[in-house]
Amino acid sequence: MTRKVDTRLLKLIRKYNNTPRVLGYSDCNLFFAEVYEPEKYDKIVGKADSVLSFARLCKASFGVTSIDEFLTLSDDYEQLDPLMNRPAEGDLITNGLNVGIVFHDSFFGVFDDVFRAVKLRRVKLTNKGKLFRRTTEWPQL
């Protein structure tokens, strides 16, 4: 991971930290898009106010209805076996509709409707949890 990515993540973590989740404006999917897919972020921010309307917007805009589907179908990310791979800086952990990002020794995402970091060792990857890693260059700022 390059220093530029570390700087981008830190900037956005500071922006989102301790803010409440507001669908369509500050939710985990938008956080993901702002970090990893900024051109997609600009197309979806502020345009959905429910999970269903967000799924419809993403289906119409990108051909997918969930973050898991987007990451699975994208050539820019690979799914890793969480039992065989330790999460690394910048990796994504998804669980159904939710996504968070590994940063240093923590996992940053939405917990109890507020963005915050938790120690990575406290995050359990269940049978619904998936681990993804970006395999291509990061988008330019």
N, CA, C and O of each residue as an XYZ file, in Angstrom:
564
protein
N       0.840     -1.174      0.000
C       0.000      0.000      0.000
C       0.886      1.238      0.000
O       1.868      1.323      0.738
N       0.520      2.186     -0.835
C       1.329      3.382     -0.946
C       0.976      4.385      0.136
O      -0.086      4.311      0.754
N       1.873      5.311      0.352
C       1.651      6.360      1.342
C       0.429      7.205      0.975
O      -0.304      7.648      1.860
N       0.205      7.433     -0.330
C      -0.940      8.224     -0.784
C      -2.246      7.597     -0.302
O      -3.147      8.310      0.140
N      -2.354      6.288     -0.382
C      -3.562      5.594      0.061
C      -3.732      5.752      1.563
O      -4.834      6.006      2.049
N      -2.634      5.600      2.295
C      -2.667      5.771      3.738
C      -3.173      7.170      4.082
O      -3.979      7.324      4.999
N      -2.715      8.181      3.363
C      -3.133      9.558      3.593
C      -4.606      9.741      3.257
O      -5.333     10.400      4.001
N      -5.054      9.167      2.146
C      -6.471      9.277      1.761
C      -7.358      8.616      2.807
O      -8.362      9.192      3.225
N      -6.992      7.411      3.232
C      -7.797      6.722      4.248
C      -7.865      7.535      5.531
O      -8.938      7.697      6.112
N      -6.729      8.042      5.971
C      -6.696      8.817      7.210
C      -7.592     10.054      7.099
O      -8.337     10.362      8.029
N      -7.526     10.758      5.975
C      -8.356     11.947      5.766
C      -9.840     11.598      5.842
O     -10.614     12.300      6.492
N     -10.233     10.514      5.178
C     -11.645     10.148      5.167
C     -12.096      9.541      6.489
O     -13.247      9.718      6.886
N     -11.217      8.838      7.169
C     -11.567      8.335      8.500
C     -11.824      9.507      9.437
O     -12.769      9.479     10.226
N     -10.996     10.525      9.353
C     -11.226     11.719     10.185
C     -12.554     12.385      9.838
O     -13.259     12.869     10.723
N     -12.894     12.409      8.553
C     -14.156     13.011      8.117
C     -15.359     12.252      8.676
O     -16.318     12.861      9.149
N     -15.305     10.924      8.619
C     -16.445     10.092      9.008
C     -16.469      9.712     10.492
O     -17.534      9.393     11.020
N     -15.339      9.739     11.165
C     -15.254      9.237     12.537
C     -16.280      9.895     13.465
O     -16.410     11.118     13.508
N     -16.994      9.062     14.193
C     -18.005      9.477     15.168
C     -19.202     10.190     14.556
O     -19.943     10.871     15.265
N     -19.400     10.044     13.252
C     -20.588     10.622     12.635
C     -21.658      9.539     12.518
O     -21.344      8.369     12.295
N     -22.897      9.924     12.667
C     -23.969      8.936     12.539
C     -24.143      8.494     11.092
O     -23.874      9.245     10.155
N     -24.600      7.260     10.938
C     -24.928      6.769      9.599
C     -26.219      7.450      9.145
O     -27.234      7.426      9.842
N     -26.152      8.054      7.965
C     -27.316      8.642      7.326
C     -27.332      8.091      5.909
O     -26.487      8.443      5.087
N     -28.298      7.226      5.631
C     -28.361      6.591      4.316
C     -28.364      7.630      3.206
O     -29.133      8.591      3.228
N     -27.491      7.413      2.243
C     -27.395      8.309      1.100
C     -26.417      9.451      1.259
O     -26.081     10.118      0.280
N     -25.948      9.694      2.493
C     -25.023     10.800      2.746
C     -23.764     10.374      3.487
O     -22.659     10.763      3.109
N     -23.921      9.590      4.524
C     -22.755      9.096      5.270
C     -23.060      7.678      5.746
O     -23.403      7.443      6.905
N     -22.921      6.750      4.813
C     -23.104      5.347      5.156
C     -21.889      4.572      4.686
O     -21.044      5.114      3.975
N     -21.794      3.321      5.072
C     -20.579      2.546      4.805
C     -20.327      2.338      3.315
O     -19.173      2.282      2.890
N     -21.384      2.224      2.516
C     -21.206      2.060      1.078
C     -20.642      3.327      0.443
O     -19.807      3.251     -0.458
N     -21.093      4.488      0.908
C     -20.549      5.743      0.402
C     -19.104      5.944      0.863
O     -18.274      6.461      0.115
N     -18.812      5.537      2.090
C     -17.426      5.616      2.571
C     -16.526      4.784      1.676
O     -15.472      5.251      1.244
N     -16.939      3.543      1.391
C     -16.186      2.690      0.473
C     -15.982      3.379     -0.866
O     -14.863      3.435     -1.375
N     -17.075      3.910     -1.445
C     -16.986      4.532     -2.763
C     -16.093      5.765     -2.743
O     -15.339      5.995     -3.689
N     -16.166      6.552     -1.695
C     -15.330      7.756     -1.630
C     -13.843      7.400     -1.575
O     -13.014      8.120     -2.131
N     -13.504      6.300     -0.912
C     -12.111      5.872     -0.819
C     -11.659      5.183     -2.104
O     -10.632      5.554     -2.672
N     -12.408      4.192     -2.567
C     -11.949      3.296     -3.624
C     -12.494      3.605     -5.021
O     -11.843      3.303     -6.021
N     -13.666      4.197     -5.093
C     -14.343      4.407     -6.376
C     -14.915      5.828     -6.437
O     -16.131      6.000     -6.516
N     -14.046      6.845     -6.400
C     -14.559      8.226     -6.310
C     -15.471      8.645     -7.457
O     -16.370      9.460     -7.251
N     -15.266      8.113     -8.657
C     -16.151      8.469     -9.766
C     -17.555      7.902     -9.550
O     -18.536      8.491    -10.005
N     -17.657      6.780     -8.867
C     -18.970      6.210     -8.545
C     -19.610      6.966     -7.372
O     -20.827      7.154     -7.339
N     -18.789      7.393     -6.423
C     -19.277      8.158     -5.268
C     -20.055      9.384     -5.739
O     -21.153      9.654     -5.252
N     -19.486     10.119     -6.685
C     -20.132     11.337     -7.169
C     -21.491     11.060     -7.797
O     -22.353     11.939     -7.805
N     -21.697      9.857     -8.321
C     -22.965      9.511     -8.974
C     -24.048      9.071     -8.000
O     -25.228      9.071     -8.349
N     -23.660      8.691     -6.768
C     -24.653      8.120     -5.860
C     -24.889      8.920     -4.580
O     -25.924      8.746     -3.937
N     -23.962      9.784     -4.199
C     -24.124     10.502     -2.934
C     -25.367     11.390     -2.991
O     -25.575     12.131     -3.951
N     -26.191     11.298     -1.940
C     -27.384     12.121     -1.817
C     -28.561     11.711     -2.674
O     -29.545     12.446     -2.750
N     -28.490     10.552     -3.326
C     -29.554     10.168     -4.254
C     -30.400      8.993     -3.785
O     -31.248      8.509     -4.535
N     -30.185      8.525     -2.563
C     -30.995      7.417     -2.036
C     -31.213      7.650     -0.544
O     -30.338      8.156      0.159
N     -32.400      7.270     -0.079
C     -32.698      7.478      1.338
C     -33.140      6.202      2.053
O     -33.599      6.244      3.194
N     -32.995      5.068      1.366
C     -33.304      3.779      1.984
C     -32.422      2.718      1.345
O     -31.828      2.947      0.292
N     -32.341      1.568      1.979
C     -31.548      0.471      1.428
C     -32.106      0.064      0.067
O     -31.348     -0.186     -0.870
N     -33.421      0.000     -0.038
C     -34.055     -0.386     -1.297
C     -33.776      0.631     -2.404
O     -33.439      0.249     -3.525
N     -33.913      1.915     -2.098
C     -33.657      2.920     -3.139
C     -32.180      2.954     -3.516
O     -31.843      3.234     -4.667
N     -31.291      2.672     -2.555
C     -29.859      2.600     -2.867
C     -29.583      1.406     -3.780
O     -28.819      1.524     -4.738
N     -30.193      0.266     -3.492
C     -30.011     -0.926     -4.332
C     -30.515     -0.649     -5.752
O     -29.869     -1.038     -6.725
N     -31.652      0.014     -5.871
C     -32.185      0.350     -7.193
C     -31.262      1.315     -7.940
O     -31.021      1.152     -9.136
N     -30.752      2.313     -7.231
C     -29.828      3.277     -7.831
C     -28.568      2.580     -8.334
O     -28.110      2.842     -9.446
N     -28.013      1.701     -7.522
C     -26.793      0.976     -7.916
C     -27.066      0.021     -9.080
O     -26.222     -0.136     -9.963
N     -28.224     -0.608     -9.086
C     -28.571     -1.501    -10.192
C     -28.660     -0.706    -11.494
O     -28.142     -1.139    -12.524
N     -29.310      0.445    -11.449
C     -29.455      1.269    -12.648
C     -28.115      1.871    -13.083
O     -27.845      1.977    -14.280
N     -27.277      2.264    -12.122
C     -26.017      2.947    -12.437
C     -24.869      2.001    -12.753
O     -24.059      2.275    -13.639
N     -24.797      0.883    -12.027
C     -23.609      0.024    -12.118
C     -23.914     -1.441    -12.391
O     -22.990     -2.235    -12.568
N     -25.201     -1.822    -12.431
C     -25.562     -3.194    -12.734
C     -25.482     -4.154    -11.567
O     -25.560     -5.367    -11.766
N     -25.329     -3.642    -10.345
C     -25.271     -4.492     -9.156
C     -26.188     -3.911     -8.088
O     -26.559     -2.739     -8.144
N     -26.554     -4.749     -7.105
C     -27.448     -4.261     -6.050
C     -26.816     -4.259     -4.659
O     -27.458     -3.844     -3.694
N     -25.564     -4.717     -4.541
C     -24.929     -4.740     -3.221
C     -23.424     -4.579     -3.350
O     -22.853     -4.776     -4.423
N     -22.802     -4.224     -2.259
C     -21.347     -4.089     -2.222
C     -20.686     -5.444     -2.459
O     -19.675     -5.523     -3.157
N     -21.246     -6.509     -1.887
C     -20.693     -7.849     -2.124
C     -20.711     -8.194     -3.608
O     -19.729     -8.707     -4.146
N     -21.821     -7.912     -4.260
C     -21.938     -8.209     -5.685
C     -20.939     -7.381     -6.493
O     -20.299     -7.903     -7.406
N     -20.800     -6.093     -6.165
C     -19.858     -5.233     -6.870
C     -18.430     -5.762     -6.741
O     -17.719     -5.895     -7.737
N     -18.016     -6.063     -5.508
C     -16.645     -6.527     -5.280
C     -16.394     -7.886     -5.927
O     -15.321     -8.122     -6.481
N     -17.370     -8.767     -5.858
C     -17.222    -10.105     -6.434
C     -17.081    -10.049     -7.952
O     -16.292    -10.799     -8.527
N     -17.833     -9.175     -8.600
C     -17.826     -9.105    -10.057
C     -16.714     -8.217    -10.628
O     -16.380     -8.320    -11.808
N     -16.147     -7.354     -9.795
C     -15.132     -6.411    -10.272
C     -13.780     -7.085    -10.486
O     -13.369     -7.936     -9.698
N     -13.099     -6.697    -11.550
C     -11.735     -7.181    -11.793
C     -10.708     -6.462    -10.920
O      -9.545     -6.864    -10.878
N     -11.122     -5.407    -10.226
C     -10.206     -4.619     -9.400
C     -10.032     -5.167     -7.987
O      -9.193     -4.670     -7.235
N     -10.806     -6.179     -7.615
C     -10.770     -6.727     -6.262
C     -10.749     -8.247     -6.331
O     -11.313     -8.851     -7.243
N     -10.090     -8.850     -5.356
C     -10.142    -10.309     -5.251
C     -10.648    -10.678     -3.867
O     -10.330    -10.023     -2.874
N     -11.437    -11.733     -3.822
C     -11.907    -12.236     -2.538
C     -10.869    -13.189     -1.987
O     -10.362    -14.054     -2.701
N     -10.554    -13.026     -0.715
C      -9.561    -13.852     -0.051
C     -10.223    -14.739      0.985
O     -11.255    -14.384      1.555
N      -9.637    -15.873      1.220
C     -10.111    -16.761      2.275
C      -9.645    -16.186      3.610
O      -8.440    -16.115      3.855
N     -10.569    -15.775      4.478
C     -10.160    -15.156      5.740
C      -9.424    -16.114      6.675
O      -8.727    -15.670      7.588
N      -9.570    -17.409      6.463
C      -8.845    -18.373      7.293
C      -7.403    -18.537      6.828
O      -6.547    -18.974      7.596
N      -7.134    -18.186      5.569
C      -5.798    -18.347      5.004
C      -5.055    -17.019      4.839
O      -3.849    -17.020      4.592
N      -5.743    -15.905      4.969
C      -5.146    -14.586      4.745
C      -5.464    -13.660      5.902
O      -6.621    -13.512      6.295
N      -4.448    -13.049      6.432
C      -4.628    -12.055      7.484
C      -5.012    -10.729      6.819
O      -4.365    -10.321      5.855
N      -6.055    -10.050      7.317
C      -6.423     -8.763      6.733
C      -5.251     -7.781      6.791
O      -4.551     -7.692      7.800
N      -5.050     -7.046      5.694
C      -3.960     -6.088      5.590
C      -4.522     -4.678      5.410
O      -5.700     -4.499      5.100
N      -3.679     -3.706      5.604
C      -4.043     -2.303      5.438
C      -4.784     -2.087      4.121
O      -4.292     -2.455      3.054
N      -5.967     -1.488      4.207
C      -6.748     -1.189      3.016
C      -7.687     -2.290      2.570
O      -8.503     -2.071      1.674
N      -7.598     -3.469      3.170
C      -8.521     -4.550      2.814
C      -9.937     -4.183      3.231
O     -10.149     -3.356      4.118
N     -10.885     -4.807      2.583
C     -12.299     -4.584      2.847
C     -12.890     -5.814      3.502
O     -12.578     -6.943      3.125
N     -13.733     -5.590      4.472
C     -14.475     -6.671      5.102
C     -15.951     -6.342      4.923
O     -16.416     -5.277      5.331
N     -16.682     -7.268      4.308
C     -18.112     -7.061      4.088
C     -18.896     -8.096      4.882
O     -18.400     -9.173      5.209
N     -20.122     -7.734      5.176
C     -21.033     -8.640      5.856
C     -22.442     -8.299      5.388
O     -23.145     -7.505      6.013
N     -22.835     -8.903      4.296
C     -24.141     -8.581      3.731
C     -24.129     -7.205      3.086
O     -23.457     -6.999      2.076
N     -24.867     -6.263      3.660
C     -24.958     -4.922      3.101
C     -23.891     -3.970      3.614
O     -23.759     -2.862      3.095
N     -23.134     -4.373      4.615
C     -22.176     -3.481      5.253
C     -20.749     -3.742      4.785
O     -20.399     -4.862      4.412
N     -19.931     -2.691      4.810
C     -18.529     -2.797      4.424
C     -17.703     -1.876      5.327
O     -18.157     -0.806      5.734
N     -16.491     -2.317      5.625
C     -15.554     -1.499      6.382
C     -14.157     -1.732      5.843
O     -13.922     -2.644      5.051
N     -13.233     -0.891      6.287
C     -11.870     -0.914      5.762
C     -10.879     -1.133      6.894
O     -11.002     -0.547      7.970
N      -9.899     -1.981      6.633
C      -8.832     -2.226      7.596
C      -7.861     -1.051      7.528
O      -7.397     -0.679      6.451
N      -7.560     -0.476      8.681
C      -6.624      0.645      8.775
C      -5.753      0.436     10.005
O      -6.251      0.422     11.131
N      -4.464      0.276      9.788
C      -3.506     -0.071     10.840
C      -3.990     -1.350     11.530
O      -4.180     -2.364     10.858
N      -4.191     -1.331     12.827
C      -4.624     -2.543     13.536
C      -6.118     -2.512     13.841
O      -6.592     -3.214     14.735
N      -6.860     -1.688     13.086
C      -8.284     -1.514     13.346
C      -9.114     -1.757     12.096
O      -8.611     -1.834     10.975
N     -10.399     -1.872     12.344
C     -11.401     -2.012     11.291
C     -12.315     -0.809     11.437
O     -12.906     -0.602     12.497
N     -12.438     -0.006     10.371
C     -13.241      1.205     10.427
C     -14.524      1.001      9.633
O     -14.495      0.645      8.455
N     -15.649      1.233     10.299
C     -16.947      1.069      9.665
C     -18.046      1.570     10.575
O     -17.791      2.331     11.508
N     -19.262      1.147     10.307
C     -20.417      1.559     11.094
C     -20.713      0.495     12.145
O     -20.889     -0.682     11.830
N     -20.762      0.931     13.388
C     -21.116      0.065     14.515
C     -22.164      0.809     15.328
O     -21.938      1.945     15.744
N     -23.304      0.177     15.555
C     -24.413      0.806     16.281
C     -24.780      2.157     15.676
O     -25.013      3.133     16.390
N     -24.828      2.191     14.341
C     -25.245      3.368     13.572
C     -24.309      4.576     13.660
O     -24.711      5.697     13.352
N     -23.053      4.347     14.083
C     -22.053      5.421     14.145
C     -20.743      4.898     13.565
O     -20.341      3.765     13.830
N     -20.079      5.745     12.767
C     -18.762      5.365     12.251
C     -17.742      5.389     13.380
O     -17.665      6.346     14.151
N     -16.960      4.312     13.461
C     -15.861      4.263     14.435
C     -14.955      3.102     14.096
O     -15.272      2.258     13.258
N     -13.825      3.081     14.765
C     -12.862      1.992     14.574
C     -12.960      1.028     15.752
O     -13.194      1.433     16.890
N     -12.777     -0.245     15.453
C     -12.644     -1.248     16.502
C     -11.372     -2.027     16.209
O     -10.955     -2.152     15.057
N     -10.778     -2.536     17.239
C      -9.566     -3.326     17.061
C      -9.877     -4.516     16.164
O     -10.892     -5.190     16.336
N      -9.016     -4.755     15.235
C      -9.243     -5.808     14.247
C      -9.424     -7.169     14.903
O     -10.200     -7.987     14.408
N      -8.740     -7.427     15.985
C      -8.854     -8.739     16.636
C     -10.261     -8.988     17.178
O     -10.627    -10.132     17.446
N     -11.057     -7.916     17.343
C     -12.425     -8.070     17.835
C     -13.420     -8.324     16.718
O     -14.578     -8.647     16.984
N     -12.979     -8.180     15.451
C     -13.864     -8.393     14.306
C     -13.829     -9.864     13.941
O     -12.770    -10.410     13.631
N     -14.960    -10.488     13.977
C     -15.070    -11.901     13.637
C     -15.624    -12.033     12.229
O     -16.677    -11.479     11.915
N     -14.919    -12.763     11.387
C     -15.441    -13.030     10.048
C     -16.295    -14.289     10.140
O     -15.786    -15.403     10.256
N     -17.594    -14.081     10.086
C     -18.528    -15.198     10.169
C     -18.708    -15.800      8.785
O     -18.022    -15.416      7.838
N     -19.618    -16.731      8.676
C     -19.873    -17.328      7.376
C     -20.444    -16.312      6.388
O     -20.381    -16.543      5.180
N     -20.998    -15.199      6.860
C     -21.481    -14.138      5.975
C     -20.386    -13.123      5.666
O     -20.493    -12.391      4.682
N     -19.351    -13.063      6.471
C     -18.290    -12.084      6.278
C     -17.364    -12.468      5.141
O     -17.050    -13.644      4.953
N     -16.927    -11.469      4.382
C     -16.016    -11.707      3.271
C     -14.865    -10.717      3.347
O     -15.016     -9.590      3.818
N     -13.717    -11.168      2.875
C     -12.508    -10.345      2.855
C     -12.110    -10.099      1.409
O     -11.977    -11.040      0.627
N     -11.917     -8.820      1.050
C     -11.529     -8.452     -0.307
C     -10.278     -7.581     -0.266
O     -10.027     -6.866      0.705
N      -9.501     -7.659     -1.342
C      -8.300     -6.832     -1.490
C      -8.295     -6.220     -2.885
O      -8.570     -6.900     -3.874
N      -7.983     -4.947     -2.952
C      -7.866     -4.282     -4.263
C      -6.611     -4.799     -4.952
O      -5.552     -4.899     -4.333
N      -6.732     -5.129     -6.237
C      -5.613     -5.722     -6.984
C      -5.046     -4.782     -8.037
O      -4.030     -5.091     -8.660
N      -5.688     -3.640     -8.242
C      -5.240     -2.691     -9.253
C      -4.836     -1.378     -8.593
O      -5.036     -1.188     -7.393
N      -4.271     -0.481     -9.382
C      -3.864      0.824     -8.860
C      -5.059      1.564     -8.281
O      -6.193      1.411     -8.735
N      -4.776      2.361     -7.277
C      -5.810      3.175     -6.662
C      -6.150      4.338     -7.562
O      -5.283      4.840     -8.278
N      -7.405      4.780     -7.541
C      -7.791      5.935     -8.358
C      -7.021      7.189     -7.930
O      -6.630      7.328     -6.771
N      -6.819      8.073     -8.862
C      -6.143      9.335     -8.562
C      -7.057     10.224     -7.735
O      -8.279     10.190     -7.882
N      -6.458     11.009     -6.877
C      -7.230     11.956     -6.059
C      -7.681     13.132     -6.880
O      -8.343     14.031     -6.361
